Amino acid sequence: MGNAVAASLTDPDRIWTEAALRLRGEIGEGPYSSYIAPSAVRVDAAGQLVLVTPTAYARDWVRRNAQRRINELWLGLDGLNRRLDVRCRAEVGQLAAAPQSGATPVATVQPVADSARAVRAAGLQPRLTFDSFVEGPGNAFALSMARQAASWIDGHFNPIFFCGPYGNGKTHLLNAIAWEAQRLRPDAKVVYLTAERFLSTFQRALQDRAMAAFKESLRSADMLLLDDVQFVGGKAATQEELLSTLTALIEDGARIVLSADRPPMALTDVEPRLRSHLASGLTCPIEPGDRTLKLSVARQRLDALIRLGVVDGQPADPVLEQLVDRTSGSMRELEGAVNTLAAAAGARLSSLSIDEAKALLGATQRGGPERRITVDEIQKATAEHFNLRQADLLSERRTRAIARPRQIAMYLCKQLTTRSYPDIGRRFGGRDHTTVLHGVRKIEELMPKDDQIAKDVEALIRKLRG
């Protein structure tokens, strides 16, 4: 009875959705995500149903390992008793671009990894779009090239490599490209990864013996964006895999966008062949912003906080100018100072005087020479503030009561010292630099949303600098 009901379906969309769901449970998440989820069902000019895979490699895998079972599932559901052929995207390119009459694409199973919702969970930040990027003399060229990359214009440079100091807009541009590229081509596979995620996923694939799935998940991309490439330095196996991935993608005509804190040839920890590959396209430097740009960034961040209901208005121009002039670090540090002031002032922000703003910010507004702050001092101050022992911050314990103060301490080390991520990691119980990077970004993300964290950070900065 159940089979009779199932076989009454005629809508290819419903049939493929049901068949793919059953296949997913049979072959497992890894092969499904790599080979089945990125595929789509279409109708060719002769009326033949075709399962279109993103690459020839995926087509061959499906033919060897899943085509017979796919057709068994399909025939058990399809009331018209049709069968599926399997072809790769290159073989049906003309059909996909300009379907003939009666040959309209009929069903697409949008892969989890390709949906905007899942992409956001994988690392993209919704607020980092072209609309929220503030243009200035030091980033105008990079912004122009980012818009070109996002528009899928033919004849682009490949790869495009953004470089510049930490906290001045590289991650923002990569996020903006990913969002816009996905908006313009919803059917395309746009993959955004930090080097940290690339490294950890690669290592997990090695441990789980799932390298084929790992390779295909990246090499089936239409656009790959990789942030903070400098962090693959010194890791030979990861560099080799990255080089192979970039080579395969370029050969398949995929778009590649990367970023690092230095130009490709200055990445001395990266092996020469990969450095040369990174430098083979277009390098776009991003320079630190001038005073005018910083004021614009600060005002835009405050506008966002007003829309979120954190504050009720902009502070007076002299207050904002004082904040900008005495925050000499990156745009990210400037946003942090704005967040701190907004969290501390709340509804009083629009009426603050310069003296009141100074009192709320404490030493965040740097007006002169500062004494050198050490990692040890930051750890001790943070432990005392949260009623912990310094040893707790260095331990392997991961309870929230310890993990969050540890991340705050790491954030402060990056903001208040000149130590690198690897050096900070070594001083926190020998942790990897990617752990420190994650902790710093987590606190940056939480400060605008969590008043208590913003106040804790501000109090510790005032204590350490006071």
N, C-alpha and C positions, 0 to 999 in steps of 0.2 A: 504493500500500500504506500509506504513512504517513498519507494523508488518511483512509483507511478506519479506521485505528486511532484517529486523533484524533477522528473523528466518533462514536466509540462512547461518549464521556463523557456522563453524565446528571446528575452532581452539580453543581449550579450553582456551588458554592464552588470546585471544581476548574476548572470552565470559565472562570469570571471571573478567577481567579488567572492562568491561562494566557493568556487573551485580553488582560488588562491588561498582563502582562509583555511580550507582543509589541507592543502599542500603544505602550508606553513607549519601546521602541527606535525606533519609527517617527516619533513626534511630538516627541521630545526631553524632557529632564528638566524644563525650566521649565513648559511646558504640562501635562505629566503631573502634576507636583506640585501645580499650581494647580487643575486641573479634574477629573482622573481619580482621583488618589489619595484625595481626600476623599470620593469618591462610593461608594455601596454598592448592591448588587443586592438587591431585595426582591420579594415576591409580593403582588399586590393581591388584593382579595376575589374577583375573577373568575378568579384563577389566572394573570394576566398577569405576566410578569417585567418589572420596572421598575428602571432605573438611576436612583437617587435622588441628585441633586446637592445640595450644601449651600445654594446660593443660585440665584435665578432667573437671575442673570448667568451663572453657571457652566452652568446648563441650556441657555441660549441659545447659549453658546459650543460646547458639545458637539453640539447639534443642527446648528449651522452647519458645524462643522469635523471632527467625529469620529463622528457617529452612524452614517453609512453604513458606515464602516470597522469600527466596533465590531460591527455586526451581521454583516458579512462574516466577521470573526474568530470570532464566536459560533457562527454557522451551520456554520463549518468544524470546530467542535469538538463541538457539541451533537448527540448521537445522537437526541434527540427533536425536532429541527428547530424549536426555538422562536426567537422574536425578542424584542428588548428595546425597550421604550418608554423615554423619558427624561423625568423630571419632577423638580421641585425639592422640597426638604424641606417647604416650606410647603404644597405641594399634596398631600402624603401625610402630613401631621402626625397625623391621626387614626389612620391605619394604623400609623405608627411608634409611637404611644403605646399603642394598644390593638388589636392585630391580631385580626381575626376568625378563627374556626376555619378552618383550612386556609390561612390567609394569613400564615404565620409568616415573619419575615425569614430569608433563607436564606444569604446570603453577604455578607461585608463585607471589603473589602481595606483593612486598617488602614494609613493613610498614614504614610510614614516620619516626617514631621514631627509626627505625633500620638502616636507611641508613647512610653512612658515612657523607654525607652532613648535615643531620639533627642532627646527633650526635655532629658534630663540632659546630653547632649553639647552642646546648644544653650545651656547656661548655668545650669540649675538645679543646686543642690548637694544631694545626698542627705541630708545631716545637718540641713538647715534645714527642719524640719517643726514642726507645732504641738507635738508631744511635747517637742521640744528648746527651745522658746521659754519663757523664764522671765518670768512675769508680775509686774508691780509697779505701784505707784500711777500712774506716769508713762506706762504703756503699756496699762493695763487696757481702756480704751475702744477703743483701736485694735485690740487683740486680739479683743475681742468683735465688732467690725465685720468683722474679717478672717474669723473663723469663719462669720459670717453670709454673707459673699460666697462662701466656699468651699462652702457647703451648697446653693447654687443656690435659696435661698428666694425666692419671688415677693415683689414689693413692696420690693425692695432699693433703696438709693440708687445712682444711676448718673450719673457715675462716682464711685468711692470714691478719695479722694486722701489718701495718707499723707505727712506731712511732719514733719521734725525734723532735728536735727544729724546729721552724718555718723557712722556707726558705732554707732547706737543701736537698730537692729532693723528698719528699713524693708525692706531686702532680705530679711531673714529672713521677715518676714510675707508678702511677695509670693511667695517660694519656697513657703512653707507653704500658701498659698491654692492655688497651682498644683498641688501634689502632691495635696492633699485633693480639689480639684474634679475632677481626673482620676480619682482613685480612686472617687469617688461616681458619676461619669458617664464610664465608659471610652470610650463612643462619641463623646463631645464633643471638639471641637477646642479645646484650651487652648494658647494661645500666650504664652510668656514671652519678653520681649526687654528688654535694656538699651537706653537711648537711644543708646549707642555703636553697638550692633548695628543698630538701626533706621536710624541715620544712614548707616552704612557700606553696608548692604544697599540703601538708597534710592539712594545715589550710584552703586553698581555697576549697579543696574537702569537708571538714566539712561544710563550709559556703554554698556551692552549693549543698549539699546533694548528692555528687557524690563519696562516699567512695568505692562503689563496683568497679567502673572504676579505681579509684586510686589504690586499692589493686591489681586488675588484671594487671594493667600496670607494676607493679613491680614483682608480683609473677609469671608472665609468662616469666621472664628473664632467660636466660641460664647463664648469669654472671652479677652480680651486683657489682659495684665499688662505694663506698661511702667515700667521702673525708671530713676531718676535723670533725670527729664524736664528738669531745669534745663539739661542739656547740649545741648538743641536751641536754646537761646537764641542769637540773632544769626544764625541760618541760615534765611533767609526761605523758600526753596523747601521745606526739610524741614518747617518749621512749617505751611506750607500743606497739604502732603501729610498730616501728622499730623491737622490739623483735619478734612480731608475724610474720613480714615479713621475718626476718632472719631464724626463725624456719621453716616456710613453704618452703623457698627456699632450705634449707639444706635437708629437707625431700624429696624434688623433685630432689635432685642431682645437683642443680645449684651451681656454683662457686661464692664465696663471697670474696671480697678484700676491706679492710677498712684502714683508716689512722687517726691518731690523734697526738697531740703534746706531749702525754704522753702514757705510757703503759696502757693497759685496766684497771688493778686494781688500777691505780693511778687516774682514772677519778672519783673523789669523788662526783661530782655532778650528776653522772649517777647511777641509782638505781642498787642494787646488782645483781639482776637476769640478767640484760642486761650486766653488767660488766663481770659476769661469762661467759656469752655466747660469748662475744667478745674475751675473753682470752682462749676459748676452743680449738682453732686451733693452729696457729703458730704466735708468735710475733717476728717481725724483726726490731730491732733497727737500726736507721740511725744516725751515729755520725757526728758532724761537721767536715768539711774537713780540712786537713793539708795544709801546704803552697804549696806543690807540686800539690795537687789537685786543689787548688784555681788558681794557675797559668794556669793549663790546662783548667779550666772553663773559665777564662778570655780570653785565646787565642781562644777557640772555639766560644765564643760569638762574638769576633772581626771578626773571619772568617765568621760568619753568617752576620754580618753587611757589610762586604766587598762584599759578594754575593748579598746583597740587594742594593749595590751601595751607602751606607751611607758614607763609608770611602774608601780610595783607598789602604790601606795597614796597616800592624801591626806597632805599635810603637816600638821603640828600647827596648831591654830586660830590661835595667835599669829603664826605665819609667814604664813598666808594673810591674816590681818587686816592685817598690816604691808604686804603686797604691795598689797592693795586700797586702803588709806589713802594710799599714796604713788604710786598710778597714777591721776592726776586726769583723764585723758582719757576717751574714749568706751569703750563696751563692747568694741568691736573692739580698741582699744588694750589694754584689760584682758586680753582673750583672748590678745593677742600677748605680754603680759608673762607670763601663765601658761604659754604655749607655750615661751617662752624659758627660764623656770625649770625646766620639766619636761625640756626637751632638755638643759640644762646639768647637772641633778642626776641624771637617769636613775633607777637603782634606789635611789639614796640619798635620794630626795625625801621619803619618809615620815619619815625620821629627821633631817632638816635642822634646825639651830638657826636663830634669827633672824639671827645674825651670819654664818653660812655662806650663808644665802639672800641676804643683802646682798652678800656677796663675789661670788657667782655672777651676780647681776643687775647689779652695778655701779650705774651712775647711772640704770638703768631705774626704780628706786624713787626718786622725786624728793622730797627732803626739804626743800628750801628754794629760794631764788631761783637761777635758772640764767642763765648768760651766753647771749647771743644767738648762735645757730649759723646760719651762712650756707650757702646752696646751694653756693657756691664751696668752702667748707671740706669739705662732705660729698663733693663730687666729687673733691677732692684726696685725702681720706682713703680713699675707696673705691678709687680708682685705685691708690694706694700699696698698699693691702691685697691687691689682686689682681694686683699687679705689672704694671699697665697705665699708660698715659699718660692724663692728664685729657682730652686731645683724642680719645682712643679712645671715651670715654663720650659725646662730643658728635657723633661721626661717624655716617655712614650704615651702617657695618658692622653686620651682623646675626649674625655667628657666635656660637655659644653662649658662647664664652669671653669675649665682650664684652657680649652681650645680657643675660645674667643679672646680672653686676655692675651694668650700667646700670639694670636693674629694681630691684636692691637700693638703689642710690643714689636712685632716684625714691621708693621706699618710705620711705627715711630722710628725704628732703626733706619728705614729707607728714607724717611723725610728729614731726619735730624742728623744723620751721619753721612759720610761719603762711602760707606761700605757697599760692596757689590752684593747681589743676591746670593751667589755661592758662599761669600764670606759670612753673610748673616746666617745662612743655613748652617754652616759649620759651628757657629757660636750658639746655635739653638739645638744642641745635642746631635750635631752631625747630619742635619736634615738636608735633603736635596734642594737646589735652588728653585725648582718648580713649586715646591711646597711653600717657600717664602713668597714667590710671585702670586700664588693663589691667595695666600693670607692677606697680602697688601691689597690686591684687587677686591677681596671680599669686604674689607673695611671701607675702601673707597665707595663701594656699592651701597653699604649699609648706612654710612654717615648721613646722607640726605633723608633717609627714611626712618632712622631710629634716633630719636632725640637723646636717649640715654648714652648711646655709643658716642654720639657727637660731643656730649658733655664730658664723658670720660676722657676722650682724646684731648679735648681742649684743656681740661684740668691737668693732665699729664704733661702736655706741652708747656703750660704755664709753670708747672713745678720744675721741670727739667731746665727750662731756660731762665727761670727766675733766680 
